[in-house]
Amino acid sequence: MGRQVRALYGASLSPDGTAFAHLIDDGGYPRAVQRFLHGRRASSSRDVELPVEGPVSRVIHSADGQWLACEVAPEGGTRTQIWVVTTDPDDRMARRIDDEEDGTAELIGWDGVRVAAILTGEDGIGRSCLIDPADGHCTVLDRRSGGRLVDAWAEAALVRVGPRGYHELIMLRGGSEIALLPSDPGSTTARGVILDDHHPRRIRYGDGEATKLYHPAKAYEVHGNAVDGHRDSRGYVRALISSDNGCEHTRLLEVTATEDGVTYSVVAERPNCDLDEFAVSDDLSTVALLWNLQGCSELQILEYADSTLAEPIPLPGMVAGELSISAGGSMVAMTVQSPSMPRTVELVDPRTRQWQNIDREPSRGPVARGSGARPVLETITARDGLTLPAWLYRSQRSGAVSGALVYLHGGPEGQARPEYSEIFPGLLDAGISVLTPNVRGSGGFGRTFVHADDKEKRFAAIDDVADCVRFLVDHQLADPRRIACAGWSYGGFLTMDQILRRLPDPLEVPAFERHLAHLRRDFHIEVQTRRSGDAYKLGPFKAFTGQDDHLRHEAFLRPAKIS
């Protein structure tokens, strides 16, 4: 497990498809690099030089191909900044364009030649903005708590609103907020792209089938100023969005907003399968789709003009994401990975279906071998009869006397997928099998499954972990005395609960008081006196600031200034 992992990810294709940028993590801070395509081969990488040290988390080309925007966290802190550089290799200029000295800036994309970003100040309220990289001029599109800018184009914007578990997209246009889909509590609509339309279209309006001719909304704008006293509420704006509104699985929808209302239609869907990601070319000819089949990815190309969906293009790895597409749809970039392959950037020509021969230093790191490199999708039956998909990485020495690790994903709406892990190879080499289950509440399996742990049903998800252990024992995959549980984020919570369930009952008084004192640092503890003794309930989480007696209070009052 001593090998250094080298990962390539987060690619952004230039609009003309002759260059791409991506991120490299090979020790130290992840950095952005730029590369140029020569026929079917790529040049060596050129580091994007920034005058600030820290991990770069995103890099995106501007629509005209002249700029690269980078999101970076100075010194590896929690606050990020946005810097821009030109794509000219001989130009070493770099400029910071956000003004959040005491807040954080999140890079979303580009609206033409302006950077789309979310700027969050000390008050925690995000401002959805467009920033001119030339002079730093900032135009605020929206300001709200919990809102998230998704896309902006031609005087319109998509903003995600709503609580976790019920996300919706609204369109901001002409000073108005437009709901794009019918109300459907529990649905998730989180991704969207505004289309760059140039031609009039006949669009249905009202409740019937009547249609009339509409022009693109931007036809009513002259140099950004309203015509005839009207804002851009006239005309139409189209967008592609992914949503499970009104159905079980996420699909691709086209929505059209006019001054007469909103219409929508299904563009692409598949049974028993969620749409993970999509990317549409600027000329609207091509849409790249990544489907989620029980955790594995499948790539399809949609010819948008006639809605022709081509046969899937075989991927070089089991899981893919972070799609990017050239303006004319001639090239698609993505991040691909497998248990035996760390994250790497791959390019494919969607018309020839050929993957490009990128001359590069490959990704590297400890990898699983043998059967561990080919995890098997198992189906575990929970105690109430619900089936739980799980990936089993079987050690060469697995059996009734060997060890196993149940590794739990975050979320809870995350998903265990056959991705790369630098942790698993060492365990497998040591004879320890790994099971990565999708307990109820996991994403990727439809709305019913993802909401199966809501509220009071969360205890059933905790029971699912024990049922996964029972699966390993019943199938003689591990010794019951040698099964461990681990996880991150929500998976860590499930792990902690399994530990608590196995603590001696009752705890000795000194041990109990130590646990209680530790919890009181970050949580309000509600005490109820009963005849049988005091009962304790974990209350709301305390903020780190605003409590004089908190150990981290002073540190959080004096955040480091980053410029």
N, C-alpha and C positions, 0 to 999 in steps of 0.2 A: 504493500500500500504506500510505498515511498515515492512512487512516480508522481511528478508534478502534472496536474491536469492542465491541458491546453484546450480551450473551448473557443469556437468561433460562432457568433450568433448576431441577431438583430440587424440583418442586412437592409439597406435601402438602395434600390436601383435608381440610376439617373433617368430622367424622363425619356431620353433618346436611346437608352439601353446600351450605351457604350462604356459605362462605368458603374461602379457600385461601391458603397461604403458599408462597413460592418464593425462589430466590436470584437476584441480579442481579450481573453482572460488567460494569461499564461504565467501568473505570478506577479505580485505587486498589484497595482490598480488596473482594472479593466480599462482599455483605451480604444479609441476609434481610429480606424485606418481607411484609406481610400485606395481603390484599385481600378485599373482600366482594362477593358476587354479588347483583345486583338483577335478577331475571328472567333474561334472556339476556345481560346486560351485567355487567361487573365494575367495581368502584370503582377510583379511583386508588390507588396503593400507599402504605402507611404503613411506614416503616422500623421494624424491630424494634430497639429501642435497647438496647445492651449497654454496660456500663461498662468495656469492654476493647476496644482496637484490634486488629484482625486479621481475616483472611479467615474468613468463615463457610462451612463445608463441608457442613452438613446442617441442615435444619429439619424437625421432625415434630410433628404435632398429637397430643395425648393422646386416649385412647379416649373420654373424656367431653367433649372439645372445649374444656376450660377452660384448657389449658396449651399452650405451644409450647416444645419443647426444641431448643436450638441447639448445634452443635459448632463451636468457634472455635479458631483457632491464634493466640494472642497474639503481636503484632508479626510475624506471618508465620513463626513458628518451626516446628519439627518436632513439638512437643508440643501436644496439643489439650486443651481443657477443655469441660465441658458446663454450659451456663447455661439456666435456665428463666425464662420470662415468662408472664404470663397473656394470654389472648386479648382481654381488655377493652382497647379503644384508650385509655381514660382512665387505666389503671393502668400506671405507669412502673416498677414494681418489676421487678428482675432479680436472680436469685440463682444463684450457682455451687453445684452440688450434688455434684461429685466432690471427692475429697480427695487427688488425686495431685499433691502439690506437686513431687515429683521424678520423676514419671512422666508418662503420657499417658492420656487418657480418650477412648474411641470410642463415639459414640452409635449404638445399634442400633435402638431403637424404644421402644414402651411395652407394659407388661403391666398393662392397666387404667389405674390412676392412678400407677403407678410407672414410672420410666425404666429401660429395659433398656440396659446398657452393658458395655463391656469396659474394665477398669482395669488398666493395665500399669505395674508399678513398675520400679525400677532393676535388678531381677534379670531383667527381660525376660519374666517369667511373667504371663500374663493371668488376671485374675479376672473371670468372668462374674457380673454383679451386677444387682440391682434396687434402685433408689434412690428413696426417697420425696421428691418435690420440696418438700413442706411443711416437713419437718424434717431432710432429708438422711440419714435412717437408711438404711444399706446392708445388704442381704442378699446374701451370696455364694452363688451357685448352683453354681459350678464353678471350679476353679483348676488349670490345666495349661498346659504349654508347647505351643504349636502349636494349641491349641483355640480355636474361634471361636464365640461365641454368635450364633445365627441368629434365634431367636424364643423368647419366653417368654409363657406364658398359663396362668392357673388352676393354679398349682403344678406345671407341667410346663415343660420347656425343650428346645429343639433346639440341639445343639452340633455344629459341623463339626469333624471330626478327620481325621487321615491326612496323608501327604505330598503335595506338589504332584504332580499327575497321578493321584492316587488318593484323592479326597476322599469321605468318608462322613458321614452324619448319624446321630447317636445321640440318643435321647431320655432325658432325666434325669427320673425320676419316682419318688417314694416312696423316695428314697435309692438307687435302682438306675440302672444304665446299660443301655439297651435298644437293641440293634442293629435298625435298621428294615428293612434289605434284606439279601438273601444276599450273601456275600462274592463280589466280582467285581473282582479287581485290574485297574487301569487305567480303571475307571469313575469318573464324577464326579457326586456328589450334594452340592450346595452350597446350594440355596435351599429354604426350607420355611416354612410358616405353620401354627400350631396352631389348630384350629377351635374356635369357641365353641359347643359343643353343649349343648342343654338337654333333649333328649328321649331316652328309652330306645330302643335299637336291637337288632335281632336280628343277631348277628355270628357268622360261621363261626369255629370253633376246632378245634384239633388238625389232623391230617393228612387227615381226611375232609371230608365236606360237612355235618356236623352243625352246628347253630346253637343259640344260646341267647340269652336276653334279658340285655343289660347296660345299666346306667345310666351317665350321664356321671360321670367320676371326681370332679368337683367336688361331686356330690350327697353324697359321703361326708365332706365337710369342713364343719364348722360354725365360722364366724368364724376360719378358718385353723387350727383345732385338730383333731387326729385324733379320730374317733369309734370307740368300742368298742375302743380300743387299737390300731386299724389306722391305717397311713398311707394315702396316696391310691393304693396299688397296686391297690385294687379299682376296679371300673368300667372305662370305656374312655376313651381319648383318641385323637382323630383328627387327622391333619395332611395337608395337601397339600404335596407335594415335587416338585421337578423333578430328573430323573436320567436318565442313559443306562445305568444298571445293567441288564445283561442284553440290551442292544440296541445298535444303531449310533448312533441319534440321541436327543437329550434329549427326554423326554416328561413329561407331568403324571401323577403317581401319587397315589392316596389310600392312606395307611397307617393302620391302627388297632391300637393297643396295648391289650391287656387283661392281667389276671393270668394268662391262659391262653396268652399268646403274641402274635405279631404277624401280621396279614394285610395284603396290599396288592393293589391292582387298578389297571388303567390307566384314567385319566379322559379324557385327550386325547392324541393323537399324530398326526403326519402323516409320510408317507413322504418320505425325502430332505430332511428339514427339522428343524432344531433349535428347541426352545422356548427363547427368550431369557429372558423374564420372565413372571411372572403376578402378579395381585393379586386377592384374594378379599374380597368385602364382608362386614362383620361379621354380617349376617343370613343369610349363606351362600346367598344367592339368585343371586349373579352372580360370575363369574370372568372377568377380563380377561386375554387371552393375547396376547403378542407373539411371533410366529414369525420366524425368521431364514431368509430365502430367498436364498441365495447372497450375503448381505450386506445385502439390502433387508429392511425390516420389514413385517410384515402383522399387523393387529389383528383379533382375533376375540373374540366374547363367548360365553361358555358359561353356559347356564342350568343351575345346578348340581343343582337338584332332579331333573331328568329327563335330564341330560347332553346337552341339545340344544345343538349348536354352530351358531351363526348364520353367515351369509355374511360374509366379511371387510368391515370398514368402511374405505373408502379413506382413506388418511392424507394430511395436507397436506404431508408431506415424505417423503424416501426412507428415513430411519432414525429410529426412535423408541426410547425407553427411559425409565427412572425412573417406572414406573407408580405411581399412587395412585388409590384408589377410595373413594367415600363409603360410609357404613355400610349404607345401603339399596340400594347399587348403582345409584343414579340419575345418577351423574356419575363420569367417569374423567378423570384428568389425566395428562399425560405430557410429556416433552421430545421435540421433533421438530426435525430438521435435514436439510439437503440441501447439496450443493456451492454452491448459490445462495442459501442461507438459513442464517444463524447459528442456534445453538440458541435455541429459543423454547418457552414453555409453552403448550400447547393443551388445551382441555377439550372433551369430547364427551359427549352424552347417549346411552348405549348402547341405549336403547329406541327413540328417534326416529332415532338414527344421525346426528344433526345436531351439527356443531361450533359451539361457542358464539362469539358475536360479542364478543370481549373488547376493550373500548375501552382501548387502552394505547399507549404508545410502543413501536414494534416493535423487535425485535432489528435490529442493523445491523453493518456491517463490509464490508471488501473482498470482493466476490463474483465468482465466475467468470461469464463471459458466453459467448454463442455455444455452440459445441460443447463447450467446457470445462465448461459448466454441466450438461451431460448426459453424464456419463462412460459409456463402453460396457464391459460385462463381456466381457472377452476370455478365451480359453482357451489357455494356453501349454503346450506339450508339452515336458517335461523330457527330458534325455538318456536316462533309463531308461524313458521312456514314460509316467510319471505326469503327469496333467493338473493344471495350476496355474491356479486362477481369479485374474484380475487386472483391476483397473479402470483403463481408459485415459482420461485427460483430454487430449483432443487439441487442441493449439494450432491457431489458424486458419492458422498458417504452418508446420504440421508437414510434414515431407518428408525426402527423403534427405540434405538439407544442413542441416537444422535441429537444434537441441539437444533433449535430453530428460533428465529426472531419474527415476531409479528410487528411489522412496521406500518404506522398509521399516518396518512396524509393530513394536510392542513385543510382549513375550510370553515365550516364543515362541508361546504359545497365544492371542495377540491375533488380531485380524482386520482386514484392510483392507476398509472399507465406504465407500459413497458419502456420507460425512459432510462437514460444513463444515470448511474449512481456510482460515485467513487467510494461509497461505504460498502456496498454489497460484495464486490469481488473478494476483499479480504475475508469477509465472513464465510463466503462459499468455499474459498481455499482452505479455511480452517475446519470445514465439515459442518458448517451451520447453514441450514436452509433458511430462506427468507420468504415470508408470505406478506403480500401487500394487499389487504382487503379493501373493498369499497363498502363500508358499513352504510346503513340507511342514512340518507341526507347527502350522499355524495352526488356530484354532478356528472353529466355525460350519459345518464340513463333515463332521461325524461323527467317531466315535472312531478309525477306521482312519487318517484323514488327520492327526488331531492327534497320534497316536503314531508317525507315519511318520518322525519325526526323533529318536526316543529313542536315547540312548546312542551307540553307534558309527554310527548312521544320521544323526547331525547333519551329517556332512560332505556328505551328499547335499543337505541344505538349503542349505549354502553354495554348492554347485554350481548350485542353482536360480537364484541371483541372476545368475550368468553366463549361464544359459539365458534369463533375462528380457532381458538385454542383447542376446543373439543374436536374440530375437524382434523387438526394435525395429529392428535392422539388417536382418534378413531381410525384414521387411515395409515397408522403406524409410520408417520413421517418424522416423529420426534418423541423423545422421552419426555413425559409430562413434567419431570423435575428439571428439565433443561430447556424450557421455553421462556424466552424473554419478550418484553413488549417495549417498544420505543416509538417516538413520533415527534413531529414538529408542529407548533402552533396548536390547532385543534387536536391534532394527533397527540401532542404532549398532554393536553387536558385529559383525553381518554386514557393515556398511559397512567397519569397521576391517579385517576379514579380507580384503575385496576390495582394500583399499589395500596390505596386507602382501603379498598375492600378486603385486602389481605393482611392489614395491620391487626395486631392483637386487639381483641374487643373485651373489655374496655381498655383504653390507654391508661397507663399509670398517670397520676396527677401531674408530676413534673413534666413528663413528655407532652401531655395535653396542653399545659400552660405555655410551653415553648412554641408549639404549633399556633396557638391562639395569638400570642404576642407577635409572631411573624406575620400572620394574616392581618393583624390590626394596623400594620404599617401602611398597607395599600387598600384596605377595605374597611368599611363600616361594619361592625359586628353587632347584630341585634340580639339582645338577651331577653328571653322570656322565662319568668319564674313560674314553675309548675310544682304540683305536689310531689311529683316524682324527681324533681330536681330542675336545675336550670337547663334551658334549651337554647342553642346558639344557631343563628341564621346568618349566612353570608350576605351582607348588604351591598350597597352601591360601591363602585370603585372610586377611590379618592384620586383627584388630580395631584400631580407632583408639586404643583405650585398652589399657594393659598393655604398651606398648612405649615405653620412655623416649626412644629415639632418633627417634621418629616426629614429624614436624613438627606434626601436629595433636594430639599426645598431651596437652599441657597444656590446650588449649582444651576438649577433651572431658572432662577431669577436673573442669573448673569450669563445668558447664552453668549457663546463666542461670536464676535463680530467678524463677518466674512465679506470681503470686498473684492 
